[in-house]
Amino acid sequence: MLIRNWQEGGRTDLICLVCGRKAANMGGGLGVCPECIMARWEECLHRIEAVHAESRQAFGLPLHPPSTPDGILCNLCSHQCRMSPTECGYCGIRRGTGASLRRDGRSRARVSHYYDPLPTNCVADWVCPGGTGSGHPAYAHERGPEVGFYNLAVFFEACNFNCLFCQNWSFKKTGGPNREWQTIESLTGAVNNKTSCICYFGGDPTPQIPFAIRVSQRAREENPDQILRICWETNGSMHRAWLKQMVRLSLDSGGCIKVDLKAWNPHIHKALCGCDNRQVLENFSTLAKYAALRPDPPLLIASTLLVPGYVGEEEIGHLASFIARCNPDIPYALLAFAPQFCMDDFPTSSFEQVEACLEAAKQAGLQRVHLGNRHLVGARG
């Protein structure tokens, strides 16, 4: 069984099923080494697909994006699922009926929310108004951290990726077909005079992005004189038609769009996340064109989780160079790894890995590079 409870000392070394090489400092969950993924992709693909299939089957999720020829098209994300009335999309939210596509993820959503005291442990806390006071007084209550105010944290219980390292995978247990749907009013009613930002994350907001946009518009209309930033944490794979609405909401409110760039190499990305990254990179390039419209606080922020063995110095160098080509002032957060989900037998990020990745990002020309989750970094080897 791939999905185990993490136990101290339960780590296993990877012995690659393709080349037979033993790789230190990597768990065995994926079964193939990064070198083979990049150089011997066809030999790795069957094993990778089997790992993803098992991880999804455990929660009753479709093993692949449905592609029924006469099915109804859902065009919210890069998967472009075509579903019959008895099928649901890869994210598990929509079914192949007109009623489902008009309603699910639009006027209702599988979502939960809570109040997170500011400054919070946010990917952008080192540059955003809530954590630093940037943009005061238009976008922040204080010149420093907004102590005494709250982020309305909106957790979408669905995702169109299948990240084997998912840090929030427990939503797959609670976000199934019996989970209660929430309305737009249930979220806008949660905004009070101490709410200074709304942040959508998950899972991912992408499969239910029309709902998030409607909530944001309504909340801003109902609280016209209040600082109420609209922020997103997303894999960035939504259909590009939604980008302008996301940008407008965040740009006007002082919020930000945080895109998690999982990997640069498309095969590494597919091995880790179940899909390629073409749409993600195209969307990020588009979003970067808007970043210059509001440098402070920054509109666009990138982040990457440092998956031991798979997302290291080389991947970070490529990603950072890509970001720098878009705009070298875009903040980039590298996130230390915690073992979770199908990669629960991995170690945390090592000091050496983190040090090399930070240097690679800076060498690529980025002006603002930051390490998140410092407490997870292992001791120097």
Phi and psi in degrees as a GROMACS rama.xvg file:
@    title "Ramachandran Plot"
@    xaxis  label "Phi"
@    yaxis  label "Psi"
@TYPE xy
-75.0818  -32.6758  LEU-2
-94.8681  101.801  ILE-3
-117.237  162.698  ARG-4
-81.9101  134.476  ASN-5
-67.4247  131.812  TRP-6
-129.724  135.897  GLN-7
-58.2309  133.119  GLU-8
84.5609  4.34657  GLY-9
-91.7379  16.8263  GLY-10
-75.9313  148.702  ARG-11
-129.743  144.286  THR-12
-76.8079  151.047  ASP-13
-81.6814  127.675  LEU-14
-115.244  108.374  ILE-15
-61.868  130.07  CYS-16
-76.7981  -8.48868  LEU-17
-98.6475  -52.8967  VAL-18
-101.086  -13.0428  CYS-19
80.1378  2.123  GLY-20
-75.2013  140.551  ARG-21
-90.1129  127.561  LYS-22
-115.173  120.785  ALA-23
-77.2243  158.47  ALA-24
63.1165  24.4344  ASN-25
-137.147  141.378  MET-26
-79.6123  174.535  GLY-27
-98.4683  7.09436  GLY-28
-57.7506  -40.217  GLY-29
-84.5457  -30.6819  LEU-30
86.5159  -10.4169  GLY-31
-133.383  145.159  VAL-32
-82.8488  159.355  CYS-33
-63.2786  -32.9008  PRO-34
-62.4119  -42.1502  GLU-35
-70.6574  -36.1695  CYS-36
-58.3931  -40.3123  ILE-37
-81.1863  -33.2958  MET-38
-104.867  -21.9575  ALA-39
-133.71  52.1906  ARG-40
-56.9889  -46.2444  TRP-41
-61.3531  -33.2032  GLU-42
-74.5705  -24.253  GLU-43
-87.3863  -25.9426  CYS-44
-57.8579  -43.4888  LEU-45
-60.1568  -44.6118  HIS-46
-64.1637  -43.7694  ARG-47
-62.6348  -44.0691  ILE-48
-64.082  -35.5568  GLU-49
-66.2807  -39.9517  ALA-50
-63.8159  -46.0872  VAL-51
-65.12  -41.3086  HIS-52
-60.7268  -44.9703  ALA-53
-64.6272  -39.1842  GLU-54
-67.302  -27.4168  SER-55
-89.4576  -36.4264  ARG-56
-59.9917  -32.1931  GLN-57
-61.1253  -21.7585  ALA-58
-117.402  12.1111  PHE-59
69.224  26.5362  GLY-60
-93.5859  149.236  LEU-61
-57.172  139.747  PRO-62
-74.0096  -27.5511  LEU-63
-140.603  157.45  HIS-64
-59.4645  125.347  PRO-65
-64.3275  146.778  PRO-66
-139.359  44.8729  SER-67
-62.3956  122.777  THR-68
-53.2052  -42.6029  PRO-69
-101.721  19.2882  ASP-70
-76.6523  168.23  GLY-71
-81.465  134.491  ILE-72
-85.1662  130.983  LEU-73
-107.004  119.986  CYS-74
-113.091  29.3925  ASN-75
-72.9389  -27.5595  LEU-76
-139.643  -176.026  CYS-77
-67.8858  -16.6121  SER-78
-71.979  -30.3258  HIS-79
51.2021  54.3583  GLN-80
-63.26  138.176  CYS-81
-117.081  114.396  ARG-82
-118.735  139.729  MET-83
-79.0794  168.743  SER-84
-58.3797  -22.4838  PRO-85
-97.0894  -1.11005  THR-86
-104.427  151.65  GLU-87
-114.919  159.912  CYS-88
-70.2889  171.186  GLY-89
-57.6596  -32.6934  TYR-90
-77.2018  -17.0103  CYS-91
86.4845  4.82269  GLY-92
-93.2915  -50.0783  ILE-93
-102.945  147.127  ARG-94
-110.673  167.93  ARG-95
-82.3686  53.0531  GLY-96
-128.59  153.247  THR-97
-61.3323  -38.5348  GLY-98
-62.6017  -42.7108  ALA-99
-65.9027  -43.3885  SER-100
-68.2885  -28.5487  LEU-101
-77.7018  -25.8728  ARG-102
-112.313  -48.8301  ARG-103
-76.0011  122.303  ASP-104
80.6242  4.72591  GLY-105
-119.573  -67.3222  ARG-106
-95.9744  -11.5412  SER-107
-145.04  157.649  ARG-108
-149.983  155.124  ALA-109
-90.5085  103.779  ARG-110
-156.834  151.222  VAL-111
-130.867  165.144  SER-112
-148.795  159.021  HIS-113
-156.48  166.036  TYR-114
-96.4052  122.844  TYR-115
-110.764  113.64  ASP-116
-59.9517  136.71  PRO-117
-89.5007  147.313  LEU-118
-72.8161  140.49  PRO-119
-109.938  169.42  THR-120
-80.2618  74.6747  ASN-121
-105.342  149.81  CYS-122
-55.7419  -29.8801  VAL-123
-104.528  11.5666  ALA-124
-60.5068  -20.367  ASP-125
-84.9638  -7.37707  TRP-126
-134.766  -9.92987  VAL-127
-88.6642  162.868  CYS-128
-58.9362  -39.2541  PRO-129
-64.8814  -30.9306  GLY-130
-96.2485  -25.43  GLY-131
-126.67  -16.3958  THR-132
83.7625  7.94592  GLY-133
-60.7384  140.836  SER-134
85.1042  4.78191  GLY-135
-65.6861  139.065  HIS-136
-97.294  -3.06238  PRO-137
-66.6287  -37.3868  ALA-138
-120.546  -2.65537  TYR-139
-139.451  146.192  ALA-140
-77.0693  -27.2641  HIS-141
-126.23  162.695  GLU-142
-79.6482  -12.0817  ARG-143
-127.437  -156.423  GLY-144
-55.9466  141.269  PRO-145
-82.8837  66.9732  GLU-146
-66.6068  132.821  VAL-147
98.4355  -5.9721  GLY-148
-115.049  170.322  PHE-149
-132.776  150.585  TYR-150
-96.6215  127.42  ASN-151
-82.0145  100.335  LEU-152
-85.0163  115.398  ALA-153
-108.677  111.042  VAL-154
-102.344  110.469  PHE-155
-82.1254  125.781  PHE-156
-94.1887  56.5079  GLU-157
-166.434  156.361  ALA-158
-153.492  146.53  CYS-159
-98.3065  4.70768  ASN-160
-107.391  168.279  PHE-161
-133.535  63.8989  ASN-162
-68.6761  122.231  CYS-163
-71.0076  -14.2749  LEU-164
-104.374  12.8595  PHE-165
-46.8473  126.514  CYS-166
-81.942  -16.35  GLN-167
-122.739  35.0398  ASN-168
-65.8785  -14.9669  TRP-169
-61.6193  -18.5876  SER-170
-61.8155  -23.6807  PHE-171
-67.5311  -24.1946  LYS-172
-82.6127  -30.486  LYS-173
-102.399  -13.4643  THR-174
-100.915  23.7384  GLY-175
-75.7471  -170.582  GLY-176
-63.2631  -20.4689  PRO-177
-91.1578  -1.23551  ASN-178
-69.3505  138.809  ARG-179
-70.5347  138.307  GLU-180
-79.789  144.747  TRP-181
-108.089  150.726  GLN-182
-99.4453  166.159  THR-183
-59.6329  -41.2071  ILE-184
-64.5937  -32.3146  GLU-185
-67.0217  -26.6562  SER-186
-89.3393  -44.6223  LEU-187
-63.5267  -30.714  THR-188
-69.2496  -14.5676  GLY-189
-84.4969  -10.9452  ALA-190
-75.8947  124.711  VAL-191
-125.509  -175.285  ASN-192
-73.3798  -3.12012  ASN-193
-105.093  3.07873  LYS-194
-88.5838  115.614  THR-195
-109.771  -7.72735  SER-196
-154.657  152.713  CYS-197
-117.687  126.738  ILE-198
-121.864  124.616  CYS-199
-97.1585  127.141  TYR-200
-150.907  -156.694  PHE-201
167.473  -145.097  GLY-202
35.782  -141.135  GLY-203
-158.64  144.633  ASP-204
-70.2534  -17.3968  PRO-205
-52.8523  -48.9412  THR-206
-65.0829  -15.4753  PRO-207
-130.074  32.1332  GLN-208
-64.4857  -32.0576  ILE-209
-61.3599  -36.143  PRO-210
-63.3179  -46.5909  PHE-211
-61.5134  -40.4067  ALA-212
-66.1297  -41.3115  ILE-213
-65.5269  -41.4562  ARG-214
-60.9922  -44.9627  VAL-215
-62.28  -46.4086  SER-216
-61.7985  -44.5688  GLN-217
-64.8798  -44.6943  ARG-218
-62.9139  -39.7864  ALA-219
-68.9032  -38.0638  ARG-220
-65.8703  -38.0001  GLU-221
-79.7142  -13.6193  GLU-222
-132.971  61.6612  ASN-223
-67.119  -25.8229  PRO-224
-103.451  13.3906  ASP-225
-109.577  141.195  GLN-226
-66.0242  117.277  ILE-227
-147.839  86.5265  LEU-228
-75.2585  143.13  ARG-229
-109.347  117.836  ILE-230
-126.095  154.865  CYS-231
-133.191  137.573  TRP-232
-118.251  116.38  GLU-233
-148.81  157.951  THR-234
-79.3767  -8.01116  ASN-235
77.143  19.8947  GLY-236
-102.258  13.6072  SER-237
-66.8662  159.205  MET-238
-58.8235  138.124  HIS-239
-63.2773  -16.44  ARG-240
-62.6824  -21.9828  ALA-241
-86.4476  -11.9206  TRP-242
-63.7197  -41.281  LEU-243
-62.3351  -39.1585  LYS-244
-68.2699  -39.9607  GLN-245
-61.3727  -46.6955  MET-246
-61.4202  -46.5851  VAL-247
-60.4782  -44.4367  ARG-248
-63.4661  -44.569  LEU-249
-73.9219  -39.6438  SER-250
-63.0912  -46.9414  LEU-251
-68.4791  -31.5526  ASP-252
-95.6114  -10.3448  SER-253
89.1495  10.2842  GLY-254
-86.2272  -174.959  GLY-255
-140.41  160.999  CYS-256
-113.391  114.965  ILE-257
-105.348  111.68  LYS-258
-103.29  124.964  VAL-259
-90.2839  105.954  ASP-260
-86.3474  103.673  LEU-261
-70.5282  -39.6776  LYS-262
-165.652  162.727  ALA-263
-94.3955  -50.6484  TRP-264
-65.3858  126.463  ASN-265
-62.6985  -29.7298  PRO-266
-74.4841  -40.3628  HIS-267
-61.7885  -43.2817  ILE-268
-60.2551  -45.1747  HIS-269
-68.4389  -37.0241  LYS-270
-63.0654  -41.3245  ALA-271
-82.8875  -34.1377  LEU-272
-117.236  -6.8989  CYS-273
85.1062  1.90423  GLY-274
-156.121  165.801  CYS-275
-84.2873  -179.711  ASP-276
-116.818  15.3301  ASN-277
-58.2969  -50.0887  ARG-278
-64.8789  -36.0334  GLN-279
-60.577  -49.3241  VAL-280
-67.5038  -37.7324  LEU-281
-64.253  -43.8121  GLU-282
-64.825  -40.6248  ASN-283
-62.1546  -41.6164  PHE-284
-60.7839  -39.6261  SER-285
-65.9575  -46.2311  THR-286
-61.9687  -35.4463  LEU-287
-62.4453  -26.9201  ALA-288
-67.3989  -23.3136  LYS-289
-89.2792  -14.4805  TYR-290
-60.8517  -33.9203  ALA-291
-69.2657  -15.2932  ALA-292
-69.0183  -23.8326  LEU-293
-150.527  85.8293  ARG-294
-66.7034  -29.3586  PRO-295
-135.786  115.781  ASP-296
-72.8287  154.802  PRO-297
-63.3113  138.788  PRO-298
-79.222  -39.1938  LEU-299
-119.169  133.626  LEU-300
-134.762  138.202  ILE-301
-109.714  152.236  ALA-302
-145.899  156.379  SER-303
-147.02  133.865  THR-304
-84.1373  130.359  LEU-305
-86.2851  85.9544  LEU-306
-76.5126  115.759  VAL-307
-52.8168  127.917  PRO-308
87.3366  -34.4063  GLY-309
-103.202  -38.6187  TYR-310
-121.457  90.5715  VAL-311
-124.507  -150.203  GLY-312
-56.3966  -42.8721  GLU-313
-66.8532  -47.7865  GLU-314
-61.391  -43.9554  GLU-315
-64.0016  -38.9312  ILE-316
-59.4311  -43.8572  GLY-317
-66.4376  -44.9366  HIS-318
-63.9826  -44.7756  LEU-319
-63.9731  -38.2177  ALA-320
-64.0377  -40.4348  SER-321
-61.5169  -46.4083  PHE-322
-62.109  -44.1966  ILE-323
-62.1144  -36.1396  ALA-324
-65.6481  -33.1523  ARG-325
-71.2458  -49.7843  CYS-326
-174.777  112.314  ASN-327
-66.9115  -11.8321  PRO-328
-88.7387  -3.77096  ASP-329
-66.0433  124.74  ILE-330
-66.7672  142.471  PRO-331
-130.174  118.724  TYR-332
-105.514  123.494  ALA-333
-95.0716  130.289  LEU-334
-110.345  124.05  LEU-335
-65.2476  147.155  ALA-336
-89.2379  138.261  PHE-337
-119.29  135.173  ALA-338
-68.4087  124.025  PRO-339
-147.293  163.543  GLN-340
51.7292  -126.173  PHE-341
-79.8586  -4.09543  CYS-342
-116.122  37.8928  MET-343
-80.2406  -3.42918  ASP-344
-100.43  12.2398  ASP-345
-87.3186  157.241  PHE-346
-80.4216  167.158  PRO-347
-72.6206  170.324  THR-348
-62.7247  135.638  SER-349
-83.3539  158.353  SER-350
-57.6786  -43.5594  PHE-351
-62.8297  -42.4115  GLU-352
-62.1449  -47.164  GLN-353
-62.3869  -45.8274  VAL-354
-60.9274  -44.4525  GLU-355
-65.8862  -39.3743  ALA-356
-69.244  -40.8691  CYS-357
-61.207  -43.0101  LEU-358
-65.6686  -40.0747  GLU-359
-62.6104  -40.5657  ALA-360
-65.9974  -40.6035  ALA-361
-69.86  -39.827  LYS-362
-63.937  -24.9842  GLN-363
-73.487  -11.5437  ALA-364
107.661  4.85692  GLY-365
-73.9334  140.679  LEU-366
-88.8229  -25.581  GLN-367
-130.802  105.449  ARG-368
-125.593  138.334  VAL-369
-141.554  147.37  HIS-370
-105.521  122.853  LEU-371
-100.91  162.922  GLY-372
57.007  43.6243  ASN-373
-56.3211  -31.1379  ARG-374
-65.8022  -15.4401  HIS-375
-88.5403  -8.84744  LEU-376
-72.5736  128.638  VAL-377
-73.2375  168.828  GLY-378
-69.0475  158.556  ALA-379
-62.1634  134.127  ARG-380
